[in-house]
Amino acid sequence: MRIFGKGRHRPSASWRQATDRAFTLIGDGRYEDAGELLTRAADLEPWLSESWFNLALLHKFRHDWEQARAAGLRAVALLDRETGAPDWWNVGIAATALQDWPLARRAWQAYGLKVPGGASRPKPGAGAAASGEPVGMELGSAAVRLSPEGEAEVVWGRRLDPARIEVLSIPLPSSGRRWGEVVLHDGVPHGERTTSAGHAYPVFDEIELWAPSPVPTWVVLLEAATEADRDALEQLAADAGFAAEDWSSSVRLLCRMCSESRMPSDEGDGVHLDPHDHSEPGHPGPLGHRTDGQLWVPERECGVAAPASLVRGLLDGWVADSPDSRDWRDLEEVC
């Protein structure tokens, strides 16, 4: 993480000492003390882009987006190269946090990314594209680690741009996040999730909530005789514009080292013997779902993301379609 001068001349020993000490303090969470040292380093070497990059990085850690944008702009003004510098990426994150769309577009383009369309003056009632928000970048799916410094949870989402992910999984209530929320995330992945087809998806760390979701999260106990019965509820919820997720199958408990490594995703293919899974085999629910790949447990703990006015009707409709093989109980709003 330590950034030292690589530009036109070597920074002074005092600059190096202050910077080195500052990043040690950042590692200890002492951001205020680190800020004093990085400010001193910038006073010593104001012509070094690294001085301002380091300050921008610190302000990002502190979620002080105005200061992060200001320091980031000073850093990019001193760059030796035109594209690809991480300084621009930090500017893009700060601009996205502030919804400064012209600057965000400029930052992603300067980094070397293709941003469709162009900035324009928003019209009354206009959407994201008219506001200059960078949309249509087609960055695909990714995973995001919610609450990375707390009870971290990795969920799937859709990348809206290089700094935002819309959460498409139903997070556990411990994360404090909901289905459909948009989170601001950092630029360097910590881990990967792979599929049986060989595709790899980066895992980004959440920085903060960018846009909340009005849709509450519910937990319910299902009696689903078969996987097809479970799948029918998930499809019914999706058809209604919301979501249901079988937490008994989708949740794995991983240590931090495993979570931040290259891990296979659970695609429901019947192969459930994962040496990195720290949950209890055969136990339904978020404390462990692993089985021998053949045993189906009818009792499933399921998360549902739906409005209060709809959720019971959704579950009742699911049961009505096959009353002999389906039932539900103990519905509770949890987030």
C-alpha positions in Angstrom: 0.0 0.0 0.0 2.9 2.3 0.5 3.4 4.7 -2.4 6.8 6.2 -2.9 8.0 8.5 -5.6 8.5 7.0 -9.0 8.5 10.2 -11.0 11.0 12.8 -12.1 13.1 12.7 -8.9 13.5 10.9 -5.6 11.6 12.3 -2.7 13.4 13.4 0.4 14.2 11.1 3.3 11.8 13.2 5.5 9.0 12.6 2.9 9.7 8.9 3.0 9.8 8.7 6.7 6.5 10.6 7.1 4.8 8.5 4.5 6.0 5.2 5.8 4.9 6.1 9.3 1.5 7.4 8.0 0.6 4.1 6.4 1.6 2.2 9.5 -0.9 4.4 11.4 -3.5 3.8 8.7 -3.1 0.1 9.2 -3.8 0.7 12.9 -6.9 2.8 12.1 -5.3 6.0 13.3 -6.5 8.1 10.4 -6.2 11.5 12.1 -2.6 11.0 13.0 -1.9 9.6 9.6 -3.5 12.7 8.0 -1.1 15.0 9.8 1.9 13.1 8.5 0.6 12.9 5.0 -0.2 16.6 5.0 3.4 17.2 6.2 4.7 15.0 3.3 2.6 17.0 0.8 4.1 20.2 2.2 7.6 18.8 1.8 7.0 17.5 -1.8 4.0 19.3 -3.3 5.1 18.6 -6.8 5.0 14.8 -6.4 1.7 13.3 -7.5 2.3 10.5 -4.9 1.9 13.1 -2.1 -1.6 13.9 -3.2 -2.5 10.3 -4.2 -1.7 9.2 -0.6 -3.8 12.0 0.8 -6.7 11.1 -1.6 -6.3 7.4 -0.5 -6.5 8.4 3.2 -9.6 10.6 2.6 -11.2 7.6 0.8 -10.6 5.4 3.9 -12.3 8.2 5.9 -15.2 8.6 3.4 -14.4 12.3 3.2 -15.3 12.5 -0.4 -14.9 16.3 -0.9 -11.3 16.1 0.4 -10.7 12.9 -1.6 -11.8 14.6 -4.8 -9.7 17.7 -4.2 -6.5 15.7 -3.4 -7.2 13.3 -6.2 -7.4 16.2 -8.7 -4.1 17.6 -7.5 -2.6 14.1 -8.0 -3.7 13.6 -11.6 -2.6 17.1 -12.5 1.0 16.0 -11.7 0.9 12.7 -13.5 3.6 11.7 -16.0 1.3 9.4 -18.1 -1.9 10.0 -19.8 -3.9 6.8 -19.0 -4.1 3.9 -16.6 -2.9 5.6 -13.4 -4.7 4.4 -10.2 -4.9 8.1 -9.2 -7.7 8.4 -11.8 -9.5 5.4 -10.3 -9.6 7.1 -6.8 -10.9 10.3 -8.4 -13.6 8.2 -10.1 -14.7 6.6 -6.8 -14.8 10.0 -5.1 -16.8 11.6 -7.9 -19.2 8.7 -7.9 -19.8 9.1 -4.2 -20.5 12.8 -4.7 -22.6 12.1 -7.9 -20.2 14.4 -9.8 -21.0 12.6 -13.1 -18.9 14.8 -15.4 -15.8 14.1 -13.3 -16.6 10.4 -12.9 -16.9 10.0 -16.7 -13.6 11.9 -17.2 -11.9 9.8 -14.6 -13.0 6.4 -16.1 -12.0 7.6 -19.6 -8.6 8.9 -18.3 -8.0 5.5 -16.7 -8.6 3.9 -20.1 -12.2 2.6 -19.9 -14.8 3.1 -22.6 -17.8 5.1 -21.3 -20.7 5.1 -23.8 -22.5 8.3 -24.6 -21.5 11.7 -23.2 -22.4 14.2 -20.5 -25.4 16.3 -21.1 -27.5 18.9 -19.3 -30.3 17.0 -17.5 -33.9 17.7 -18.6 -36.9 17.7 -16.3 -37.8 14.1 -15.6 -34.7 12.8 -17.4 -33.0 9.6 -16.2 -29.5 8.6 -15.5 -28.2 8.8 -19.1 -29.4 12.4 -19.4 -27.8 13.4 -16.1 -24.4 12.3 -17.4 -24.3 9.3 -15.1 -22.0 6.7 -16.7 -24.4 3.9 -17.7 -24.2 1.1 -20.3 -20.6 0.2 -19.5 -21.6 -3.5 -19.5 -19.2 -4.6 -16.8 -21.2 -7.7 -16.0 -21.6 -9.5 -12.7 -19.3 -9.4 -9.7 -19.3 -10.3 -6.1 -19.1 -7.7 -3.3 -18.0 -8.2 0.3 -20.5 -6.3 2.5 -19.3 -5.0 5.9 -15.7 -6.1 5.2 -14.5 -4.9 8.6 -17.4 -6.5 10.5 -19.4 -9.7 9.8 -18.3 -9.8 6.2 -20.6 -11.4 3.7 -20.0 -11.9 0.0 -23.0 -11.5 -2.2 -23.6 -11.3 -6.0 -24.5 -8.2 -7.9 -24.5 -6.3 -11.2 -21.8 -3.7 -11.8 -23.4 -0.4 -12.7 -20.0 1.3 -13.3 -16.5 0.8 -12.1 -17.4 1.9 -8.5 -21.0 0.7 -7.9 -22.7 -2.7 -7.6 -26.4 -3.3 -7.4 -26.9 -6.2 -4.9 -28.9 -9.0 -6.5 -28.5 -11.6 -3.7 -30.6 -11.4 -0.5 -28.0 -10.5 2.2 -28.2 -12.0 5.7 -29.6 -9.5 8.2 -26.3 -9.3 10.0 -24.9 -7.3 7.1 -27.5 -4.5 7.4 -28.0 -4.6 3.7 -30.9 -5.4 1.5 -31.6 -6.8 -2.0 -31.6 -4.1 -4.6 -29.4 -1.7 -2.8 -26.4 -0.1 -4.5 -23.1 0.0 -2.7 -20.0 1.9 -3.5 -17.0 -0.4 -3.7 -13.2 -0.2 -3.8 -11.3 -0.7 -7.0 -8.9 -3.6 -6.0 -10.6 -7.0 -5.8 -10.0 -9.2 -2.7 -10.6 -12.7 -3.9 -12.5 -14.4 -6.8 -15.5 -16.6 -7.2 -15.2 -19.2 -10.0 -17.9 -21.3 -11.8 -17.8 -24.8 -13.2 -17.7 -23.3 -16.6 -14.4 -21.7 -15.8 -15.6 -18.1 -15.5 -14.0 -16.0 -12.7 -15.6 -13.1 -11.0 -13.8 -10.5 -8.8 -14.9 -9.9 -5.2 -14.8 -6.2 -4.3 -15.0 -4.7 -0.8 -17.9 -2.4 0.0 -16.9 1.1 1.0 -20.4 2.4 1.9 -24.1 2.3 1.0 -24.7 4.5 -2.0 -28.5 4.0 -2.5 -30.8 2.2 0.0 -33.6 -0.2 -1.0 -37.2 0.3 0.2 -37.7 -3.5 0.0 -37.5 -5.3 3.4 -35.9 -8.7 4.0 -37.9 -11.6 5.5 -36.9 -15.0 6.7 -39.3 -17.9 6.4 -39.1 -21.6 7.0 -40.3 -23.6 4.0 -41.3 -27.2 3.6 -40.3 -27.9 0.1 -40.5 -31.6 -0.8 -38.1 -31.2 -3.8 -35.6 -28.8 -5.2 -38.2 -28.1 -7.9 -40.6 -26.9 -5.2 -37.9 -24.6 -3.9 -37.1 -23.3 -7.4 -40.7 -22.5 -8.0 -40.8 -20.0 -5.1 -37.6 -18.3 -6.4 -39.2 -18.1 -9.8 -42.5 -16.8 -8.5 -40.7 -14.0 -6.6 -38.6 -13.1 -9.6 -41.7 -12.9 -11.8 -43.2 -10.5 -9.3 -40.2 -8.2 -9.6 -38.6 -9.2 -6.3 -36.5 -12.1 -5.0 -36.4 -15.3 -2.9 -33.2 -17.1 -2.0 -32.7 -20.5 -0.3 -30.2 -19.6 2.4 -30.0 -23.2 3.3 -28.2 -23.8 0.0 -26.6 -20.5 -0.8 -24.8 -19.7 2.5 -21.3 -20.9 3.3 -19.2 -20.0 6.3 -15.7 -19.2 5.3 -12.7 -18.0 7.2 -11.2 -14.7 6.1 -8.3 -16.3 4.2 -10.7 -18.5 2.2 -13.1 -15.7 1.5 -10.3 -13.5 0.1 -8.9 -16.3 -2.1 -10.0 -17.9 -5.4 -13.1 -19.8 -4.4 -15.6 -21.9 -6.4 -19.2 -20.6 -6.2 -22.0 -23.0 -5.2 -24.0 -23.5 -8.4 -26.3 -26.2 -7.0 -24.7 -28.9 -9.2 -24.7 -31.5 -6.4 -21.0 -31.3 -5.7 -21.0 -30.2 -2.1 -17.8 -31.4 -0.6 -15.8 -28.2 -0.2 -12.7 -28.4 2.2 -12.9 -24.6 2.6 -16.5 -24.7 3.9 -16.4 -24.2 7.7 -20.1 -24.9 8.3 -21.7 -28.1 9.5 -22.5 -30.8 6.8 -26.1 -31.7 6.5 -27.4 -28.9 8.8 -30.0 -26.7 7.1 -29.8 -22.9 7.5 -27.0 -20.4 7.4 -24.9 -22.3 10.0 -24.3 -25.0 7.4 -25.9 -26.4 4.3 -23.3 -28.9 3.0 -24.6 -32.4 2.3 -23.2 -35.5 0.6 -24.6 -34.2 -2.7 -27.6 -36.6 -2.6 -29.6 -35.8 0.6 -32.4 -33.1 0.2 -33.6 -31.7 3.4 -37.3 -30.5 2.9 -37.0 -27.8 5.7 -35.3 -24.8 4.1 -34.5 -21.4 5.6 -35.4 -18.9 2.9 -34.8 -15.2 2.6 -37.5 -13.2 0.7 -37.2 -9.6 -0.5 -40.7 -8.3 -1.0 -43.0 -5.6 0.3 -45.1 -6.4 3.4 -48.2 -6.1 1.3 -47.1 -8.9 -1.0 -44.9 -11.4 0.9 -47.7 -13.5 2.5 -49.7 -13.6 -0.7 -46.6 -14.7 -2.6 -46.0 -17.6 -0.2 -49.6 -18.6 -0.1 -49.7 -18.6 -3.9 -46.6 -20.8 -3.9 -48.3 -23.3 -1.6 -51.6 -23.2 -3.5 -49.8 -24.4 -6.7 -48.8 -27.7 -4.9 -50.3 -28.0 -1.4 -49.2 -31.6 -1.0 -45.5 -30.8 -1.3 -45.2 -27.2 0.0 -45.8 -25.2 3.2 -44.4 -22.3 5.1 -44.3 -20.9 8.6 -42.5 -18.5 11.0 -42.3 -15.5 8.6 -40.3 -12.7 10.2 -39.0 -9.3 8.9 -35.3 -9.2 9.7 -33.9 -6.2 7.8 
